Amino acid sequence: MKRTKTKTKTKTKTKTKTKTKTKNAKHIVVAVVALVLLVCAVSGLLVLRGQKMANREEVKIFIPTGSDYAAVVDSLDAHGCIGNHAVFNSMARLRQYRDNVKGGCYILKPQAPVWSVLTKLYYGNQDAVKVVINKHRMKKQLCDYLDQRLEMNGDTLLKMLNDDSVCASYGHTPLTIIAMFPQNTYELYWNTTPQKLLGRMQKESDRFWSKKRMAKCKALNLTADEVVTLASIVEEETNKNDEKADIASVYLNRIRKGMLLQADPTLKYAVGDFSIRRLLNKHMEIESPYNTYKHRGLPPGPICIPSAASIDAVLQNKQTDYLYFCARADFSGRHAFATTLAQHNANAAAFHAEMNKRKIYK
């Protein structure tokens, strides 16, 4: 009986050892498989992350607000950016970009890593668009330009610029709101809304009208909008910066004396034709608040967006006795200034004679 018990115990121990070894072997196999799978996954991820975009030149893509993933792929395809769609789609899924499309303008460097491009798109890290605001004359012209440069609808912006309440919220009227757009080159996001654009322009205008400039406005007894309006006339009169202060002095002297400004650019604005080279009596009879041959003082608003040089030429308040000026007969683009009407008439006669000689009649 004792021997039988010993044999049974031995068999039991042998079976337990066998089970333990089998269990351990299974754990080792599972661990090895898991390790192999992990290595494969990491290797696969590294391979994916090493994939590059196919474009060999810098590309700028525009993703409209509300676009879906398919639209982005179409845009990238149009620029030859995707080399392998299966890889790109897999990485987009990993990056969770397919359901997180953000509109905007994005610049893609040549053969940039796909993962970095998807990350840029995922976070909406847009690249700014350069917008040059220069001597736009009409609000419609300004809005049409912005419509071409940005995603916003130009007609929507124009409607806002013609809205009394909208303009009043920025301290302007529909006739003066264009004064809130200082000439400059700006960097804006392509999908900037009209509201954000106006907010940005107000900040730029506030920054431009420093305490020093505002003090000069006060010395002239003019508001900032009135200075911009006068500067817009100066801007249209000449592109010679060294003449602008003299031209501004003529108009300031006429305002002080209560004389009609008789500014030709305001007539062209009233007519709506800036191609006119020779103004005639019929133009001077046009009924318009911008006709400074009939109405005293400044017109109700700027006739263009003036440069900082033109604004500062007005603020300089140069002291002269000039009351008249006209283009020089040499067609140099410069002007002949006069203190008396007789001097001015002689200068004008010489210029008109040269126009006749060149057969410029309109």
C-alpha positions as CSV (number, residue, x, y, z in Angstrom):
1,M,0.0,0.0,0.0
2,K,2.8,2.4,0.8
3,R,4.5,1.8,-2.5
4,T,1.3,2.5,-4.4
5,K,0.9,5.9,-2.7
6,T,4.5,6.8,-3.6
7,K,4.0,5.9,-7.2
8,T,0.7,8.0,-7.3
9,K,2.4,11.0,-5.8
10,T,5.2,10.8,-8.3
11,K,2.8,10.6,-11.2
12,T,0.9,13.6,-9.9
13,K,4.1,15.7,-9.6
14,T,5.1,14.7,-13.1
15,K,1.7,15.7,-14.5
16,T,1.9,19.1,-12.7
17,K,5.4,19.8,-14.0
18,T,4.2,18.9,-17.5
19,K,1.2,21.2,-17.3
20,T,3.4,24.0,-15.9
21,K,5.9,23.6,-18.7
22,T,3.1,23.6,-21.3
23,K,1.5,26.7,-19.8
24,N,4.9,28.5,-19.7
25,A,5.5,27.5,-23.3
26,K,2.2,29.0,-24.3
27,H,2.9,32.2,-22.5
28,I,6.3,32.4,-24.3
29,V,4.6,31.8,-27.7
30,V,2.0,34.5,-27.0
31,A,4.7,36.9,-25.8
32,V,6.8,36.2,-28.9
33,V,3.8,36.7,-31.2
34,A,2.9,39.9,-29.4
35,L,6.4,41.1,-29.7
36,V,6.5,40.2,-33.4
37,L,3.2,42.0,-34.0
38,L,4.4,45.0,-32.1
39,V,7.6,45.1,-34.1
40,C,5.6,44.8,-37.3
41,A,3.2,47.5,-36.2
42,V,6.1,49.9,-35.2
43,S,7.9,49.1,-38.4
44,G,4.8,49.6,-40.5
45,L,4.1,52.9,-38.7
46,L,7.7,54.0,-39.3
47,V,7.4,53.1,-43.0
48,L,4.1,55.0,-43.2
49,R,5.6,58.0,-41.5
50,G,8.5,57.9,-44.0
51,Q,6.1,58.3,-46.9
52,K,6.4,61.6,-48.8
53,M,4.1,63.7,-50.9
54,A,4.5,63.4,-54.6
55,N,4.7,67.1,-55.6
56,R,8.2,68.2,-56.6
57,E,7.4,71.9,-56.4
58,E,5.8,74.0,-53.7
59,V,2.0,73.8,-54.0
60,K,-0.7,76.1,-52.6
61,I,-4.1,74.5,-52.1
62,F,-7.4,76.2,-51.1
63,I,-9.9,74.2,-49.1
64,P,-13.3,75.9,-49.1
65,T,-15.1,76.1,-45.8
66,G,-17.4,73.1,-45.3
67,S,-15.4,70.8,-47.6
68,D,-15.2,67.1,-47.0
69,Y,-12.3,64.7,-47.2
70,A,-13.1,63.7,-50.8
71,A,-12.8,67.4,-51.9
72,V,-9.4,67.7,-50.2
73,V,-8.2,64.5,-52.0
74,D,-9.5,65.9,-55.3
75,S,-7.6,69.2,-54.7
76,L,-4.4,67.4,-53.8
77,D,-4.8,65.2,-56.9
78,A,-5.2,68.2,-59.1
79,H,-1.8,69.4,-58.0
80,G,-0.2,65.9,-58.3
81,C,0.5,65.7,-54.5
82,I,-0.7,62.1,-53.8
83,G,1.6,59.3,-55.0
84,N,-0.1,56.4,-53.3
85,H,-3.8,56.8,-52.4
86,A,-4.0,53.6,-50.3
87,V,-1.1,54.8,-48.1
88,F,-2.4,58.4,-48.0
89,N,-5.9,57.2,-47.0
90,S,-4.5,54.9,-44.3
91,M,-2.5,57.6,-42.8
92,A,-5.4,60.0,-43.0
93,R,-7.4,57.5,-41.0
94,L,-4.7,57.1,-38.4
95,R,-4.4,60.9,-38.1
96,Q,-8.2,61.0,-37.8
97,Y,-8.2,63.7,-40.5
98,R,-11.0,62.3,-42.6
99,D,-13.7,63.7,-40.3
100,N,-11.7,66.8,-39.2
101,V,-11.3,68.8,-42.5
102,K,-10.7,72.5,-41.9
103,G,-10.9,75.1,-44.6
104,G,-8.2,77.5,-45.5
105,C,-5.1,78.1,-47.7
106,Y,-2.2,75.7,-47.2
107,I,1.3,75.7,-48.7
108,L,2.8,72.3,-49.2
109,K,6.6,72.0,-49.5
110,P,8.1,69.7,-52.2
111,Q,7.9,66.1,-51.1
112,A,7.0,66.9,-47.6
113,P,6.3,63.9,-45.2
114,V,2.7,62.8,-45.6
115,W,2.2,62.6,-41.9
116,S,3.4,66.2,-41.3
117,V,1.1,67.4,-44.1
118,L,-1.9,65.6,-42.6
119,T,-1.0,67.1,-39.2
120,K,-0.9,70.6,-40.7
121,L,-4.3,70.0,-42.3
122,Y,-5.7,68.4,-39.2
123,Y,-4.9,71.3,-36.9
124,G,-5.9,73.9,-39.6
125,N,-2.4,75.5,-39.5
126,Q,-3.1,77.8,-42.5
127,D,-0.6,79.9,-44.4
128,A,-1.5,83.6,-44.7
129,V,-2.5,85.2,-48.0
130,K,-1.0,88.5,-49.0
131,V,-3.6,91.2,-49.6
132,V,-2.5,94.5,-51.1
133,I,-4.8,97.4,-50.4
134,N,-3.8,100.3,-52.6
135,K,-5.6,103.2,-54.3
136,H,-8.9,101.5,-54.8
137,R,-11.4,104.2,-55.7
138,M,-14.8,102.7,-55.3
139,K,-16.0,100.4,-52.6
140,K,-17.2,98.0,-55.3
141,Q,-13.6,97.9,-56.7
142,L,-12.2,97.1,-53.3
143,C,-14.8,94.4,-52.7
144,D,-14.2,92.8,-56.1
145,Y,-10.5,92.7,-55.4
146,L,-11.0,91.1,-52.0
147,D,-13.4,88.6,-53.6
148,Q,-10.6,87.5,-55.8
149,R,-8.0,87.2,-53.1
150,L,-10.1,85.7,-50.3
151,E,-12.8,83.2,-49.9
152,M,-15.4,85.8,-48.8
153,N,-18.1,87.0,-51.1
154,G,-17.4,90.5,-52.4
155,D,-21.1,91.3,-52.7
156,T,-21.7,90.4,-49.1
157,L,-18.9,92.7,-48.0
158,L,-20.2,95.5,-50.2
159,K,-23.6,95.1,-48.7
160,M,-22.1,95.6,-45.2
161,L,-20.1,98.6,-46.4
162,N,-23.3,100.2,-47.6
163,D,-25.2,99.4,-44.4
164,D,-25.7,102.5,-42.1
165,S,-25.8,100.5,-38.9
166,V,-22.7,98.4,-39.8
167,C,-20.7,101.5,-40.7
168,A,-21.9,103.3,-37.6
169,S,-20.6,100.4,-35.4
170,Y,-17.1,101.3,-36.7
171,G,-17.6,105.0,-36.3
172,H,-18.2,105.7,-40.0
173,T,-20.9,106.2,-42.6
174,P,-21.2,104.4,-45.9
175,L,-19.5,107.4,-47.5
176,T,-16.5,107.4,-45.2
177,I,-16.1,103.7,-44.3
178,I,-13.4,103.2,-47.0
179,A,-11.2,105.5,-44.9
180,M,-10.9,102.6,-42.4
181,F,-8.8,100.7,-45.0
182,P,-5.2,102.1,-44.8
183,Q,-3.1,101.4,-47.8
184,N,-0.7,98.6,-47.0
185,T,0.2,94.9,-47.6
186,Y,-1.6,92.6,-45.2
187,E,-1.3,89.0,-44.3
188,L,-4.8,87.5,-43.9
189,Y,-6.2,84.0,-43.6
190,W,-7.9,83.1,-46.9
191,N,-11.2,82.2,-45.1
192,T,-11.3,85.4,-43.2
193,T,-15.0,86.5,-42.9
194,P,-16.2,90.0,-43.8
195,Q,-16.8,90.6,-40.0
196,K,-13.3,89.6,-39.1
197,L,-11.9,91.7,-42.0
198,L,-13.6,94.8,-40.8
199,G,-12.4,94.1,-37.3
200,R,-8.9,93.8,-38.5
201,M,-9.1,97.0,-40.6
202,Q,-10.5,98.9,-37.6
203,K,-7.4,97.8,-35.6
204,E,-5.1,98.8,-38.4
205,S,-6.8,102.2,-38.7
206,D,-6.6,102.8,-35.0
207,R,-2.9,101.9,-35.1
208,F,-2.3,104.2,-38.0
209,W,-4.0,107.2,-36.3
210,S,-1.5,107.6,-33.5
211,K,-1.8,110.3,-30.9
212,K,0.7,112.4,-33.0
213,R,-1.3,112.2,-36.1
214,M,-4.6,112.9,-34.3
215,A,-2.9,116.0,-32.7
216,K,-2.1,117.2,-36.2
217,C,-5.7,116.7,-37.3
218,K,-6.8,118.8,-34.4
219,A,-4.4,121.6,-35.4
220,L,-6.0,121.6,-38.8
221,N,-9.4,121.6,-37.3
222,L,-10.3,118.5,-39.4
223,T,-11.4,115.0,-38.4
224,A,-9.4,112.0,-39.4
225,D,-12.0,111.2,-42.1
226,E,-11.8,114.7,-43.5
227,V,-8.0,114.4,-43.6
228,V,-8.3,111.1,-45.5
229,T,-10.8,112.7,-47.9
230,L,-8.4,115.6,-48.6
231,A,-5.5,113.2,-48.9
232,S,-7.5,111.1,-51.4
233,I,-7.7,114.2,-53.7
234,V,-4.0,114.7,-53.3
235,E,-3.4,111.1,-54.1
236,E,-5.3,111.5,-57.4
237,E,-3.5,114.7,-58.3
238,T,0.0,113.3,-58.3
239,N,2.3,110.3,-57.7
240,K,5.2,112.6,-56.9
241,N,5.6,112.4,-53.1
242,D,7.8,115.6,-53.0
243,E,4.9,117.6,-54.5
244,K,2.1,116.4,-52.3
245,A,2.6,118.8,-49.4
246,D,2.4,121.7,-51.9
247,I,-0.7,120.4,-53.4
248,A,-2.3,119.8,-50.0
249,S,-1.4,123.4,-49.1
250,V,-3.4,124.7,-52.1
251,Y,-6.5,123.0,-50.9
252,L,-6.0,123.9,-47.2
253,N,-5.5,127.5,-48.2
254,R,-8.7,127.5,-50.3
255,I,-10.7,125.8,-47.4
256,R,-9.4,128.6,-45.0
257,K,-10.5,131.3,-47.5
258,G,-13.9,129.7,-48.1
259,M,-13.1,129.1,-51.8
260,L,-14.3,126.3,-54.0
261,L,-11.8,123.5,-54.1
262,Q,-12.3,123.0,-57.8
263,A,-10.5,119.7,-57.7
264,D,-10.5,117.9,-61.0
265,P,-10.3,114.4,-59.5
266,T,-13.6,114.9,-57.6
267,L,-15.3,115.7,-61.0
268,K,-13.9,112.4,-62.4
269,Y,-15.3,110.6,-59.4
270,A,-18.7,112.3,-59.8
271,V,-18.7,111.3,-63.5
272,G,-17.4,107.8,-62.7
273,D,-14.8,107.9,-65.4
274,F,-11.1,108.2,-64.3
275,S,-9.8,107.9,-67.8
276,I,-10.9,111.5,-68.7
277,R,-7.8,113.5,-69.5
278,R,-9.4,116.8,-70.4
279,L,-12.3,118.0,-68.3
280,L,-14.9,120.2,-70.1
281,N,-17.5,122.7,-69.0
282,K,-20.2,120.0,-69.2
283,H,-18.4,118.0,-66.6
284,M,-18.3,121.0,-64.2
285,E,-22.1,121.3,-64.4
286,I,-22.8,117.8,-63.1
287,E,-25.0,117.8,-60.0
288,S,-23.2,115.8,-57.4
289,P,-21.9,116.4,-53.8
290,Y,-18.5,115.4,-55.2
291,N,-18.5,118.3,-57.7
292,T,-16.2,120.7,-55.9
293,Y,-16.7,123.2,-58.8
294,K,-20.3,123.7,-57.5
295,H,-20.1,122.8,-53.8
296,R,-17.9,124.4,-51.2
297,G,-15.7,122.4,-48.8
298,L,-14.7,118.8,-48.9
299,P,-16.7,116.1,-50.7
300,P,-18.7,113.8,-48.3
301,G,-16.0,111.1,-48.4
302,P,-12.7,109.9,-49.8
303,I,-12.6,109.4,-53.6
304,C,-9.9,106.7,-53.2
305,I,-7.9,105.0,-50.5
306,P,-4.9,107.4,-50.1
307,S,-1.3,106.4,-49.2
308,A,0.3,107.3,-45.9
309,A,2.5,109.7,-47.9
310,S,-0.6,111.6,-49.0
311,I,-2.2,111.7,-45.6
312,D,1.1,112.9,-44.0
313,A,1.4,115.5,-46.7
314,V,-2.0,117.0,-45.5
315,L,-1.0,116.7,-41.9
316,Q,2.3,118.4,-42.6
317,N,0.2,121.6,-43.1
318,K,2.9,123.2,-45.3
319,Q,2.7,127.0,-45.2
320,T,2.5,128.5,-48.7
321,D,0.6,131.2,-50.4
322,Y,-0.4,128.9,-53.3
323,L,-4.1,129.0,-54.3
324,Y,-3.8,127.4,-57.7
325,F,-1.9,124.7,-59.6
326,C,-2.1,122.9,-62.9
327,A,-0.1,120.3,-64.8
328,R,3.1,121.5,-66.3
329,A,3.2,121.9,-70.1
330,D,6.2,119.6,-70.4
331,F,3.9,116.6,-69.4
332,S,6.5,115.6,-66.8
333,G,3.7,114.7,-64.3
334,R,4.7,117.7,-62.2
335,H,2.7,120.8,-61.5
336,A,3.1,124.6,-61.8
337,F,1.9,126.5,-58.7
338,A,0.6,130.0,-58.5
339,T,-0.5,132.5,-55.9
340,T,-2.6,134.6,-58.3
341,L,-5.3,133.8,-60.8
342,A,-3.4,135.6,-63.6
343,Q,-0.3,133.4,-63.0
344,H,-2.5,130.3,-62.9
345,N,-4.3,131.3,-66.2
346,A,-1.0,131.7,-67.9
347,N,0.2,128.2,-66.7
348,A,-3.1,126.6,-67.7
349,A,-3.0,128.2,-71.1
350,A,0.4,126.8,-71.8
351,F,-0.8,123.3,-70.7
352,H,-3.9,123.5,-72.8
353,A,-1.9,124.6,-75.8
354,E,0.3,121.6,-75.4
355,M,-2.8,119.3,-75.1
356,N,-4.1,120.8,-78.4
357,K,-0.8,120.2,-80.0
358,R,-0.9,116.6,-78.9
359,K,-4.6,116.3,-80.0
360,I,-5.8,115.4,-76.6
361,Y,-9.4,116.6,-76.6
362,K,-11.1,114.3,-74.0
